[in-house]
Amino acid sequence: MKQANSEMINKIYFVENENPLRNSTGGIMSYLIALSKYLIHKGIECTLIGTGKDNIEQNVFSNFYSIIKLSNPNNFKFLLSLLIKIPFFKIDKFSIIHSQRPDMLVPFFLFKSKRIKTIVTLHGRHNISIKDNKSKWQYLIYIIMQKYSFKKADHIIAVSKQTMDYYVNLYPFIKDKISVIPTGIDFLTIIPVDFFIAKKKFGIPLDTKVILYLGRIDYEKNLTLLIDAYKNVKEKITDLWLIIAGFGAEEEKLKQKLRIEKIKDVIFIGEIDHSEISALFSASNVFGFTSLYEGSPIVIKEALACNLPVVSTDVGDVKEVLADFEGCYISDYNANHFAEKLLSAIKFKNNNYREKIIKYNYINIAEETLKIYKRVCAE
């Protein structure tokens, strides 16, 4: 096999249903921004094929091509727009298409040259999410497209060993073209903020303890469990808030639960700018994460980089990440058990997690991803 180098790679085209102007707190967008930052520094052009208005300047990617002008379309509309527009989209030689979902690669297989290399990153067991949240026919179509993409893709990246093992068990034919590369964080943008300044920024009284959740408010995030656990902790620490930052389909359902059960001091602050999340971590006492399934959640590493203890269910690579962190805990899917761990984390003092989490610096992660790009090009 001939040796490849970065000069062989002309462009990387990231494919994801995201708007770069939104500056969201979403994990996949953080992953793409960090990866693009590294690659551009290496002289590789990065284009996001995404959503939203494309006539406004953005400085995150080298280029931005909007498939659909809506700022937050569902994935079906995004995929349909890809099928319509990709046949007319020019892709340079020595380029790599790097999708964040397997089904989003299908239009490229159908309409583009076989010489163009394709990679997909698996950010968790997405097929389970489809099965739980969509109709049977949507799930069936997704599974067909997923298997087709796995057969055609040049390489597959799983963000955790658990994710890789799950898919290899389902599709043994991918075992020779799948690698594990976890997600990483940008330590230049995720920096702890002074406790008093952070509290003041969000209007949180100094003596008030805070349980924080940051992310999508969707079914798989299982926030009913977090609220039930918070309710139990609230009986022991009365001066306690639960702050939920983000947006999603389950928000109104959760608010209704709070009204019916008369649970107080649960505050929804909506989606915040990514530049503000360090202050939000620094203003909190513990990060609660109750997901049903994940890959390698960046938000866990961001919380640790701000020295915030974490209590999480055993999903993705979280157990592996938290293994060396005193004051952080893995909980069962049980409100009493989760509440017990939250109490322990809140009481924990003198934590300095930032130095230990440095191995997840996005530069290390991006270097491993670039090695995959080079290998794929060489093949």
C-alpha positions in Angstrom: 0.0 0.0 0.0 1.4 3.4 -0.9 2.0 5.9 1.8 -0.6 8.7 2.1 -0.1 12.2 3.3 -2.4 15.1 4.1 -1.6 16.8 0.8 -3.5 14.0 -0.9 -6.7 15.2 0.8 -8.2 18.1 -1.0 -11.3 18.7 1.0 -13.4 17.3 3.8 -17.2 17.6 3.4 -19.0 17.2 6.7 -22.7 16.1 6.3 -25.0 16.9 9.3 -28.4 18.5 9.9 -27.0 21.5 11.7 -26.8 25.3 11.2 -23.3 26.6 12.0 -24.7 30.0 12.8 -26.7 28.6 15.7 -23.6 28.0 17.8 -25.6 25.3 19.6 -24.5 23.3 22.7 -25.1 20.1 20.7 -22.4 17.4 21.0 -22.2 16.6 17.3 -21.8 20.2 16.3 -19.1 20.7 18.9 -17.4 17.6 17.5 -17.4 19.0 14.0 -16.3 22.5 15.0 -13.3 21.1 16.9 -12.4 18.7 14.1 -12.7 21.4 11.4 -10.5 23.8 13.5 -7.7 21.3 13.6 -8.0 20.3 9.9 -8.1 23.9 8.7 -4.9 24.6 10.7 -3.4 21.6 8.8 -4.3 23.3 5.5 -7.3 21.0 4.7 -10.5 22.8 3.5 -13.6 21.8 5.4 -17.1 22.3 4.1 -20.3 21.7 6.1 -23.2 20.5 4.1 -25.9 21.5 6.5 -29.0 23.7 7.0 -30.1 27.3 7.5 -29.3 30.5 5.6 -26.1 30.3 3.6 -25.8 33.9 2.7 -24.5 35.0 6.1 -20.8 34.8 6.9 -19.6 32.2 9.4 -16.0 31.5 10.4 -16.3 28.0 11.8 -15.8 26.1 8.5 -14.0 26.9 5.3 -17.2 26.8 3.4 -20.9 26.2 4.2 -23.4 24.8 1.8 -27.0 24.8 2.9 -29.1 21.9 1.7 -32.3 23.4 3.1 -32.9 26.9 4.3 -34.9 26.0 7.4 -32.9 26.5 10.6 -34.1 23.3 12.3 -35.7 20.8 9.9 -36.3 17.2 10.8 -33.9 14.6 9.5 -36.3 13.3 6.9 -36.6 16.7 5.3 -32.8 17.0 5.4 -32.3 13.6 3.7 -34.9 14.3 1.1 -33.2 17.6 0.3 -29.9 15.8 0.0 -31.4 13.4 -2.5 -32.7 16.3 -4.6 -29.6 18.5 -4.5 -26.6 16.3 -4.3 -26.7 15.2 -8.0 -26.0 18.9 -8.9 -23.4 19.5 -6.2 -19.8 19.5 -7.4 -17.3 17.6 -5.2 -13.6 17.9 -6.0 -11.2 15.0 -6.5 -9.3 13.7 -3.4 -12.2 14.7 -1.2 -13.8 12.8 1.7 -17.4 12.8 2.6 -17.7 12.5 6.4 -21.3 12.0 7.5 -22.5 11.9 11.1 -25.3 9.4 10.2 -25.2 6.4 7.9 -28.4 7.2 6.0 -27.1 10.6 5.0 -24.4 8.9 2.9 -26.9 7.3 0.6 -27.3 10.2 -1.8 -23.6 10.3 -2.3 -23.4 6.6 -3.2 -26.3 7.0 -5.7 -25.1 10.1 -7.5 -21.3 10.6 -7.0 -18.2 9.0 -8.3 -16.9 5.8 -6.6 -13.5 7.5 -6.3 -14.8 9.8 -3.7 -14.1 8.4 -0.2 -16.8 8.1 2.4 -16.6 7.9 6.2 -19.4 7.8 8.8 -19.1 8.5 12.5 -21.5 6.6 14.7 -22.4 8.8 17.7 -24.3 6.1 19.4 -27.0 3.5 18.7 -29.0 5.8 16.5 -31.2 2.9 15.1 -32.6 2.4 18.6 -33.6 6.1 18.7 -35.3 5.7 15.4 -37.2 2.6 16.6 -38.3 4.3 19.8 -39.4 7.6 18.2 -40.5 6.9 14.6 -43.0 4.7 12.8 -42.3 1.1 11.8 -42.0 2.0 8.1 -39.5 4.9 8.9 -37.5 2.5 11.1 -37.5 -0.2 8.3 -36.3 2.4 5.7 -33.6 3.6 8.0 -32.3 0.1 8.7 -32.1 -0.6 4.9 -30.2 2.6 4.3 -27.9 2.0 7.3 -26.9 -1.5 6.1 -26.4 -0.2 2.6 -24.2 2.6 3.9 -22.1 0.2 6.0 -21.5 -1.9 3.0 -20.4 1.0 0.8 -18.6 3.2 3.2 -14.8 3.2 3.1 -14.5 3.5 6.9 -16.7 3.7 10.0 -15.7 5.6 13.2 -17.5 4.6 16.4 -17.1 7.1 19.3 -17.0 4.4 21.9 -16.0 0.7 22.2 -19.6 -0.1 23.3 -20.9 1.5 20.1 -18.5 -0.4 18.0 -19.2 -3.7 19.6 -23.0 -3.2 19.2 -22.8 -2.5 15.5 -20.2 -5.3 14.8 -22.5 -7.7 16.5 -25.3 -6.6 14.2 -23.2 -6.3 11.0 -20.1 -8.6 11.3 -19.0 -7.6 7.8 -17.9 -4.1 9.1 -15.4 -5.5 11.7 -12.4 -4.8 9.4 -13.3 -1.2 8.6 -14.4 0.2 11.9 -12.3 2.1 14.5 -13.0 3.7 17.9 -12.2 7.4 18.2 -13.9 9.1 21.2 -15.1 12.7 21.1 -12.9 15.4 22.4 -13.2 19.0 23.7 -11.5 22.3 23.0 -9.7 23.3 26.2 -9.2 26.8 24.9 -13.0 27.4 24.9 -14.1 25.3 27.8 -12.5 27.0 30.8 -13.7 27.2 34.4 -15.2 30.5 35.5 -14.9 32.0 39.0 -17.7 30.6 41.1 -19.1 34.0 42.3 -19.0 35.5 38.8 -20.7 32.4 37.3 -23.5 32.5 39.9 -24.1 36.2 39.4 -24.2 35.7 35.6 -27.2 33.3 35.8 -28.8 35.0 38.8 -28.3 32.0 41.1 -28.1 32.9 44.9 -24.7 32.0 46.3 -26.1 29.5 48.9 -28.3 27.7 46.4 -27.1 24.3 45.2 -27.6 23.5 41.5 -28.1 20.2 39.7 -27.5 20.9 36.0 -28.6 19.2 32.8 -27.4 20.5 29.5 -28.4 19.0 26.1 -31.4 18.1 24.0 -34.7 17.6 25.8 -35.8 14.5 24.0 -37.1 11.0 24.9 -33.8 9.3 25.0 -32.4 11.8 27.5 -34.8 10.3 30.0 -35.2 13.5 32.0 -38.2 12.2 33.9 -35.7 10.1 35.9 -33.6 13.2 36.6 -36.6 15.2 37.8 -37.7 12.3 40.1 -34.2 12.1 41.5 -34.1 15.8 42.0 -37.4 15.6 43.8 -35.9 13.2 46.3 -32.8 15.3 46.8 -35.0 18.4 47.3 -36.4 16.8 50.4 -32.9 16.8 52.0 -31.5 20.1 50.5 -34.4 22.6 50.4 -32.2 25.4 48.9 -31.7 23.4 45.6 -32.4 24.2 41.9 -32.5 21.9 38.9 -31.5 23.9 35.8 -32.3 22.3 32.4 -30.5 24.0 29.5 -31.5 23.1 25.9 -34.6 22.4 23.9 -36.5 19.5 22.5 -39.8 17.7 22.0 -40.2 16.6 25.6 -40.1 20.0 27.2 -43.8 20.6 27.5 -44.4 17.1 28.8 -41.8 17.6 31.5 -43.3 21.0 32.5 -46.7 19.3 32.8 -45.2 16.7 35.1 -43.8 19.5 37.3 -47.2 21.2 37.5 -49.1 18.0 38.4 -46.6 16.9 41.0 -46.0 20.5 42.3 -42.3 20.2 42.0 -40.6 23.6 42.5 -37.4 25.3 41.5 -36.9 23.4 38.2 -35.8 26.1 35.7 -35.8 25.7 31.9 -33.4 28.3 30.4 -33.6 27.2 26.8 -30.6 26.7 24.5 -27.6 28.8 25.5 -24.7 30.0 23.4 -21.8 27.6 23.5 -19.6 30.5 24.8 -21.7 30.5 28.0 -21.6 26.9 29.0 -18.4 27.1 31.0 -20.0 29.7 33.2 -23.1 27.5 33.6 -20.9 24.5 34.6 -19.0 26.6 37.0 -22.2 27.9 38.7 -23.4 24.4 39.3 -22.7 21.7 42.0 -23.3 18.5 40.0 -24.1 17.5 36.4 -26.9 15.0 36.1 -27.1 12.8 33.0 -29.8 10.2 32.7 -29.7 9.1 29.0 -31.0 5.8 27.8 -28.3 5.5 25.1 -25.3 7.5 24.0 -22.0 7.2 22.2 -19.3 9.4 23.7 -21.1 12.4 25.1 -19.0 15.5 24.9 -21.0 17.3 27.6 -19.7 14.9 30.2 -16.1 15.8 29.4 -16.9 19.5 29.2 -18.4 19.3 32.7 -15.3 17.6 34.0 -13.1 20.2 32.3 -14.9 22.8 34.4 -14.3 20.6 37.6 -18.0 19.8 37.9 -18.8 16.4 39.4 -21.0 14.1 37.2 -23.6 11.5 38.0 -24.7 9.5 35.0 -26.4 6.3 33.9 -24.1 3.7 32.4 -24.3 4.8 28.7 -21.7 4.9 25.9 -18.2 5.5 27.3 -19.2 7.4 30.4 -18.3 4.7 32.8 -14.8 4.5 31.3 -14.4 8.3 31.3 -15.5 8.6 35.0 -13.5 5.7 36.3 -10.6 7.8 37.7 -12.7 10.7 39.1 -13.5 10.7 42.8 -16.8 12.3 43.5 -18.4 11.2 40.2 -20.8 8.3 40.1 -22.6 5.8 37.8 -26.2 5.2 38.8 -28.9 2.6 38.1 -32.1 3.7 36.3 -33.7 4.2 39.6 -34.7 7.6 41.1 -33.7 6.7 44.7 -30.3 5.4 43.6 -29.7 8.4 41.3 -30.7 10.8 44.1 -28.3 9.1 46.5 -25.4 9.6 44.0 -26.4 13.2 43.4 -26.3 13.9 47.2 -22.8 12.3 47.4 -21.5 14.4 44.5 -22.9 17.6 45.9 -21.1 17.0 49.2 -17.8 16.2 47.5 -15.2 19.0 47.9 -11.8 19.9 46.5 -12.3 18.3 43.0 -9.7 19.1 40.4 -10.8 17.2 37.3 -9.4 19.3 34.5 -5.9 17.9 34.5 -7.2 14.3 34.3 -9.5 14.9 31.4 -6.8 16.5 29.3 -6.3 13.2 27.3 -9.6 14.0 25.6 -8.2 17.2 24.1 -9.7 17.6 20.7 -6.3 17.8 19.1 -5.5 14.3 20.1 -8.8 13.1 18.8 -8.5 15.1 15.5 -5.0 13.6 14.9 -6.4 10.1 15.1 -9.2 11.1 12.7 -6.7 12.5 10.2 -4.8 9.2 10.3 -8.1 7.5 9.2 -8.5 10.1 6.4 -5.0 9.4 5.2 -5.4 5.6 5.3 -8.7 5.8 3.4 -7.1 7.9 0.7 -4.1 5.5 0.5 -6.4 2.6 -0.1 
